[in-house]
Amino acid sequence: MAEGERSVYPAWCATLTVPENHDKPEGSTVDLALTWIPPRGDSADSMPLVFLAGGPGQGARASFPSIRSGLSRVGEFAPILLMDQRGTGESQALDCPFSEEDVGALDANDRELAQRLARDCIERHAGRALAHYTTDDAATDLELVRQVLGLSALNVAGVSYGTRLAQRYAALYPDQTRSLVLDSPVPSNLVLLSEHGRNLDAAISARLSACNENPECYAKLGDTRLVLDELLTQLGQAPIETRYRHPRTGEYRTTSVDQNHLISVFRMLSYQPSTAVMLPTLVANAKRDGFADILALNHIVVESMQEAISHGLQLSVICSESIPFLTEQDRDAEADTLLGAQLIEFSRSQCEVWPQKPVTDDFHSLAAHDIPTLVVTGELDPVTPPRYGDVIAAGLQNAQHISVKGEGHSVLNVGCLPRLVADFVETLAFQETECIDNRQSLPVFTGVYGWEP
């Protein structure tokens, strides 16, 4: 039995030992955690579909249950192969836990704290070749897995950052890639972190505008975009001491709320429509009742992110593949957003002490191949918007892009997409999309009990 987020599923599990530095196979090693989920039907000869998780820093085995229904139809005829990327999950995870005090003190300008946390993580994983936990290292790992399993080729599916790994595998091993399924993808030419703030702003503005355009919502909550600006201005002048109830322990605490608490909650709730439709109500409630709910929600989102992401792996990827390529223009363009340039600045500080290595000259080149590729995006994705899917599909010779109305990040589970994905993987033919094009998105919540009848 394999274990995922609050669930288990029947599977065969194994480990494969690979070189930590592929250029020095005689050196230290990494044990990759693998899971093989047999097909439910009689399809012993089908090529497996490999699922690659996001982050960077999520393990495929733990995050698979969140995407399981999206691949359920594929699992009727093809095996599902999960590989925890080196440095994540059960593949010798590069976990770097922050204390609650550290999380509360994180500040874009606190270079000393950022570097102390990075050095603590380096010390925690002393003896590991941290520079060799990049996307290309993981792609080479996947190729070794394919060879050991004796497979002629792979269907490769990725979500979010996993799409970058999927695209790199296809770039390095095109003859071994039968198909690609890219859910909420990152274009190969995009430098990670360069557009996070602008993408988030667009998604939040769309969610709040939905309330302004809904007569019932506007009548009950008012102009929530304007209210959010007022709250941010208020918190920008001075933190506000707030008493709240901790969502895990139930105890009452008092702490100071600042802009970062509010932005953190809005950022994470924007990923899924089931939580994003509540944003107008949260804004109105904060204006009326204060920030107790925001503090409680902040604990939930921060703890869930810490549990899901191996921060050391994230640093190994970001410090080698992104920070050297971020420009001052990127930083300035992000500075005026809700999120601001804090992710860039905090990462830059940490990367000054984190081991890294150069990427290949073609790493940030857009793909231009004829591998059958299905691209799926959510209309209101706060981190990988539909235009990224357009960029990827436009450069390929054999691709289809499906954007789902009203959805956010990671959409394989939505509506009829599980069937469309399965039909594509089985036949390599693109499908009619009427079943998903006509799907109604979730209405905006007009109060704590949902939307109007």
Residue pairs with C-beta under 8 A, 6 or more apart in sequence:
1 8
1 9
1 10
1 11
2 8
2 9
2 10
2 11
2 13
2 35
2 37
2 61
2 64
2 82
3 61
3 62
4 61
4 62
4 63
4 64
4 65
4 66
4 68
5 62
5 63
5 65
5 66
5 308
6 65
7 65
9 37
9 64
9 65
9 68
10 37
11 35
11 36
11 37
11 38
11 82
12 35
12 36
12 37
12 38
13 33
13 34
13 35
13 36
14 34
14 36
15 31
15 32
15 33
15 34
16 31
16 32
16 34
16 144
16 145
16 148
17 29
17 30
17 31
17 32
18 29
18 30
18 32
18 86
18 141
18 144
19 25
19 26
19 27
19 28
19 29
19 30
20 27
20 28
20 29
20 30
20 86
20 128
20 129
20 132
21 27
21 28
21 129
21 132
22 132
22 137
22 140
27 129
28 127
28 128
28 129
30 86
30 87
30 91
30 92
30 141
31 91
31 92
32 83
32 84
32 86
32 91
32 141
32 145
33 59
33 61
33 83
33 84
33 89
33 90
33 91
34 81
34 82
34 83
34 84
34 145
35 60
35 61
35 64
35 81
35 82
36 48
36 79
36 80
36 81
36 82
37 75
37 79
37 80
37 81
37 82
38 79
39 46
39 75
39 76
39 77
39 78
39 79
40 75
40 76
41 76
41 77
43 76
43 77
43 78
46 77
46 78
46 79
47 78
47 151
47 152
47 153
47 154
47 155
47 178
48 78
48 79
48 80
48 81
48 151
48 154
48 155
49 71
49 74
49 78
49 79
49 80
49 81
49 154
49 155
49 156
49 157
49 181
49 425
50 81
50 82
50 83
50 142
50 154
50 155
50 156
50 157
51 60
51 64
51 67
51 71
51 80
51 81
51 82
51 157
51 158
51 159
51 162
52 60
52 83
52 85
52 142
52 156
52 157
52 158
52 159
52 162
52 163
52 165
52 166
53 59
53 60
53 62
53 63
53 64
53 84
53 85
53 88
53 89
53 158
53 159
53 161
53 162
54 63
54 158
54 159
54 160
54 161
54 162
54 184
54 410
55 88
55 160
55 161
55 162
55 308
55 309
55 310
55 313
55 314
56 85
56 135
56 161
56 313
56 314
56 317
56 318
57 87
57 88
57 308
57 309
57 310
57 311
57 313
57 314
57 317
58 88
58 89
58 161
58 308
58 309
58 310
59 84
59 85
59 88
59 89
59 90
59 91
59 93
59 310
60 82
60 83
60 84
60 85
60 88
60 89
60 162
61 82
61 84
61 89
61 90
62 84
62 89
62 308
63 159
63 308
64 80
64 82
66 410
67 159
67 183
67 410
67 412
67 413
69 413
69 418
70 183
70 411
70 412
70 413
70 414
70 417
70 418
70 421
71 80
71 157
71 412
71 418
71 421
72 418
73 418
73 419
73 421
73 422
73 423
74 80
74 418
74 421
74 422
74 425
74 426
76 422
77 422
77 426
78 155
78 425
78 426
81 145
81 149
81 154
83 91
83 141
83 142
83 145
84 90
84 91
84 93
85 91
85 138
85 141
85 165
85 313
86 92
86 133
86 137
86 138
86 141
86 313
87 93
87 94
87 133
87 310
87 312
87 313
87 316
88 94
88 310
88 313
89 310
92 128
93 310
93 312
93 313
94 121
94 125
94 128
94 130
94 133
94 310
94 311
94 312
94 313
94 315
94 316
95 124
95 310
95 311
95 312
96 117
96 120
96 121
96 124
96 310
96 311
96 312
96 315
97 306
98 106
98 117
98 306
98 311
102 113
102 117
103 302
103 306
104 255
105 113
106 113
106 114
106 260
106 346
107 113
107 260
107 342
108 340
108 341
108 342
108 343
108 345
108 346
109 345
111 349
114 346
114 349
114 350
115 349
115 350
115 352
115 353
117 350
118 315
118 349
118 350
118 351
118 353
118 354
119 353
121 311
121 312
121 315
122 130
122 353
122 354
122 355
124 312
125 312
129 355
130 312
130 315
130 316
130 354
130 355
131 316
131 320
131 355
131 356
131 357
132 316
132 357
133 312
133 313
133 316
133 317
134 316
134 317
134 320
134 321
134 357
134 359
135 164
135 165
135 168
135 317
135 321
135 363
136 168
136 172
136 359
136 360
136 363
138 165
139 165
139 168
139 169
139 172
139 173
140 172
142 154
142 156
142 165
142 169
143 169
143 172
143 173
143 176
146 153
146 154
146 173
146 176
152 176
153 175
153 176
153 177
153 178
154 169
154 176
154 177
154 178
155 178
155 179
155 180
155 181
155 425
156 166
156 169
156 170
156 177
156 179
156 180
156 181
157 166
157 180
157 181
157 182
157 183
157 412
157 421
158 164
158 165
158 166
158 167
158 180
158 181
158 182
158 183
158 185
159 183
159 184
159 410
159 412
160 183
160 184
160 185
160 186
160 383
160 384
160 409
160 410
161 186
161 192
161 317
163 182
163 183
163 184
163 185
163 186
164 185
164 186
164 188
164 192
166 180
166 181
166 182
167 180
167 182
167 185
167 188
167 367
167 392
168 188
168 363
169 177
170 177
170 180
170 367
170 369
170 371
171 188
171 362
171 365
171 367
171 369
174 369
174 371
177 371
178 371
178 372
178 428
179 371
179 372
179 373
179 374
179 424
179 425
179 428
180 371
180 372
180 373
180 374
181 373
181 374
181 376
181 412
181 421
181 424
181 425
182 373
182 374
182 375
182 376
182 389
182 392
183 376
183 377
183 410
183 411
183 412
184 376
184 377
184 378
184 381
184 383
184 384
184 409
184 410
184 411
185 375
185 377
185 384
185 388
185 389
185 392
186 192
186 384
186 388
187 366
187 388
187 391
187 392
188 363
188 364
188 365
188 366
188 367
188 392
189 364
189 365
189 366
189 391
190 364
190 388
191 322
191 325
191 326
191 330
191 364
192 317
192 318
192 321
192 322
193 318
193 322
193 323
193 326
193 330
193 343
193 344
193 347
194 322
194 326
194 330
194 334
194 344
195 330
195 333
195 334
196 334
196 339
196 343
196 383
197 334
197 337
197 338
197 339
197 340
197 341
197 343
198 333
198 334
198 337
199 381
199 382
199 383
199 384
199 385
200 266
200 267
200 270
200 337
200 338
200 339
200 382
200 383
201 337
201 338
201 339
202 382
202 385
203 270
203 276
203 380
203 381
203 382
203 385
203 408
204 228
204 266
204 270
204 279
204 338
204 382
205 225
206 380
207 270
207 276
207 277
207 279
207 280
207 380
207 444
208 224
208 225
208 228
208 279
208 280
208 283
209 225
210 217
210 277
210 280
210 444
211 217
211 218
211 221
211 224
211 280
211 444
211 446
212 218
212 223
212 224
212 225
214 443
214 444
214 446
216 446
216 451
216 452
217 280
217 444
217 445
217 446
217 452
220 284
220 446
220 447
221 227
221 280
221 281
221 283
221 284
221 446
222 284
224 279
224 280
224 283
224 284
227 283
227 284
227 287
228 283
230 287
231 262
231 283
231 286
231 287
232 259
232 262
232 263
232 338
234 240
235 257
235 258
235 259
235 261
235 262
236 259
239 256
239 257
239 258
240 256
240 257
240 290
240 291
241 254
241 255
241 256
241 257
242 254
242 255
242 256
242 257
242 290
242 291
242 292
242 295
243 252
243 253
243 254
243 292
244 252
244 253
244 254
244 255
244 291
244 292
244 293
244 295
244 296
245 251
245 252
245 253
245 292
245 296
246 252
246 253
246 296
246 299
247 296
247 297
247 299
247 300
248 299
248 303
255 295
257 291
257 294
257 295
260 342
261 291
261 294
261 295
261 298
262 286
262 291
262 294
263 338
263 339
264 298
264 301
264 302
265 282
265 294
265 297
265 298
265 301
266 279
266 282
266 338
267 338
267 339
267 382
268 301
268 304
268 305
269 275
269 276
269 278
269 279
269 282
269 297
269 301
270 276
270 279
270 380
270 382
270 408
271 381
271 382
271 383
271 408
271 409
271 410
272 408
272 409
272 410
273 378
273 380
273 406
273 407
273 408
273 441
273 442
274 442
276 380
276 408
277 442
277 443
277 444
277 445
277 451
278 445
280 444
280 445
280 446
281 445
281 446
281 447
281 448
282 293
282 294
282 297
285 293
285 448
286 293
286 294
315 347
315 350
315 351
315 354
316 354
316 355
316 356
318 347
318 351
319 347
319 350
319 351
319 354
319 355
319 356
320 356
320 357
320 358
320 359
321 359
321 363
322 347
323 347
323 348
323 351
323 356
324 356
325 364
326 344
326 348
330 344
331 341
331 344
331 345
332 341
334 340
334 341
334 343
334 344
335 341
366 391
366 392
366 395
367 392
367 395
367 396
368 395
368 396
368 397
369 396
369 397
369 398
370 396
370 397
370 398
371 396
371 398
372 398
372 399
372 424
372 428
373 392
373 393
373 396
373 398
373 399
373 400
374 399
374 400
374 402
374 420
374 421
374 424
374 430
375 389
375 392
375 393
375 399
375 400
375 401
375 402
376 389
376 401
376 402
376 403
376 404
376 411
376 412
376 417
376 421
377 384
377 385
377 386
377 388
377 389
377 401
377 402
377 403
377 404
377 411
378 386
378 403
378 404
378 406
378 407
378 408
378 409
378 410
378 411
379 386
379 403
379 404
379 405
379 406
379 407
379 441
380 406
380 407
380 408
381 407
381 408
381 409
382 408
382 409
383 409
384 409
386 401
386 403
389 401
389 403
390 401
392 399
392 401
393 399
393 400
393 401
400 424
400 430
400 431
402 417
402 420
402 433
402 436
404 411
404 414
404 415
404 417
404 436
404 439
405 437
405 439
405 440
405 441
406 440
406 441
406 442
407 414
407 441
411 417
412 418
412 421
414 436
414 439
415 435
415 436
415 439
416 435
416 436
416 439
417 436
419 435
420 431
420 433
420 435
420 436
423 429
423 431
424 430
424 431
442 451
443 451
443 452
444 451
445 451
446 452
